[in-house]
Amino acid sequence: MLELFFAPGACSFVPHVALERIHQSTGVDFTPMLIKLHRSENHTPEFLALNPEGQVPVLRESGDVITQIVAICEHLDRSAPSLQLLPSQGLARSRALSSLVWINNTVHPTFTHFFMPAKFTDDPAAQAAIRQFNAVKYRKHLESIQAQLPASGSWGRPGLEGVGFLDAYALTLWRWGGFTGIAPESLPAYRLFVDRIALDPAVAAVVERERITLHTYKAPA
Ligand SMILES: N[C@@H](CCC(=O)N[C@@H](CS)C(=O)NCC(=O)O)C(=O)O
């Protein structure tokens, strides 16, 4: 029995898409377990017993728990090697893994500083400064990602079918960018990439299940 604890639009979208791809390609089932972060369902004793950090994603497989996106992705990649969610060989694999780790330990925490500044200080003035500083930094990261995105196919998986972890993470980071005030037209190649990736059947199914919109930017009134 395979369960993914996820929150709509959160980074858990990455393993959610991978599990959906595995399901669509191999028939292996999983149960999506909705955790409402805005209702603090990540702070219940039951959830904290799964992940003491109180964060999604959590993968539970036959009672065994795995936390941390990179570890979950590595596990899912090994469980369905034919899909090459990460390229299976050589330098391509190392580079894709490098990008995955960079996103997880650098780009993602930059957004966390913008979105949840109270995690880093309880001083309201310092929180405002953290938000502003990290919004600028986040835009630079998305520009860097845009420069790496392919005009066709999957990010870091040249010639391979379907989407991989990097594609799903890139889409997630794009959605978050709208909340930081990044207008879609200011990153046109990134926007085209997201619209293309959204057509993938696994991505489309997860977007629908999580009931999220891809483009979150709202122009200032
Ligand atoms: N390093 C963790 C980061 C996970 C993370 O930041 N999860 C966020 C959602 S994107 C979360 O659950 N936030 C709720 C909280 O921290 O209170 C991982 O790779 O799994």
The ligand as an SDF file (V2000), in Angstrom:
LIG
                    3D

 20 19  0  0  0  0  0  0  0  0999 V2000
   13.0480   19.8490    2.7330 N   0  0  0  0  0  0  0  0  0  0  0  0
   11.6570   19.4490    2.6620 C   0  0  0  0  0  0  0  0  0  0  0  0
   10.8310   20.6890    2.3930 C   0  0  0  0  0  0  0  0  0  0  0  0
    9.3520   20.3720    2.4520 C   0  0  0  0  0  0  0  0  0  0  0  0
    8.5180   21.6520    2.5130 C   0  0  0  0  0  0  0  0  0  0  0  0
    9.0220   22.7730    2.4950 O   0  0  0  0  0  0  0  0  0  0  0  0
    7.1840   21.4540    2.5760 N   0  0  0  0  0  0  0  0  0  0  0  0
    6.2640   22.5680    2.7200 C   0  0  0  0  0  0  0  0  0  0  0  0
    5.2840   22.6270    1.5380 C   0  0  0  0  0  0  0  0  0  0  0  0
    6.0900   23.0760    0.0260 S   0  0  0  0  0  0  0  0  0  0  0  0
    5.4490   22.4100    3.9670 C   0  0  0  0  0  0  0  0  0  0  0  0
    4.9750   21.3270    4.2780 O   0  0  0  0  0  0  0  0  0  0  0  0
    5.2770   23.5150    4.6910 N   0  0  0  0  0  0  0  0  0  0  0  0
    4.5100   23.5650    5.8890 C   0  0  0  0  0  0  0  0  0  0  0  0
    5.3520   24.0290    7.0460 C   0  0  0  0  0  0  0  0  0  0  0  0
    6.5850   24.0810    6.9240 O   0  0  0  0  0  0  0  0  0  0  0  0
    4.7610   24.3710    8.0730 O   0  0  0  0  0  0  0  0  0  0  0  0
   11.4780   18.4080    1.5760 C   0  0  0  0  0  0  0  0  0  0  0  0
   12.3280   18.3440    0.6570 O   0  0  0  0  0  0  0  0  0  0  0  0
   10.5560   17.5870    1.6290 O   0  0  0  0  0  0  0  0  0  0  0  0
  1  2  1  0
  2  3  1  0
  2 18  1  0
  3  4  1  0
  4  5  1  0
  5  6  2  0
  5  7  1  0
  7  8  1  0
  8  9  1  0
  8 11  1  0
  9 10  1  0
 11 12  2  0
 11 13  1  0
 13 14  1  0
 14 15  1  0
 15 16  2  0
 15 17  1  0
 18 19  2  0
 18 20  1  0
M  END
$$$$
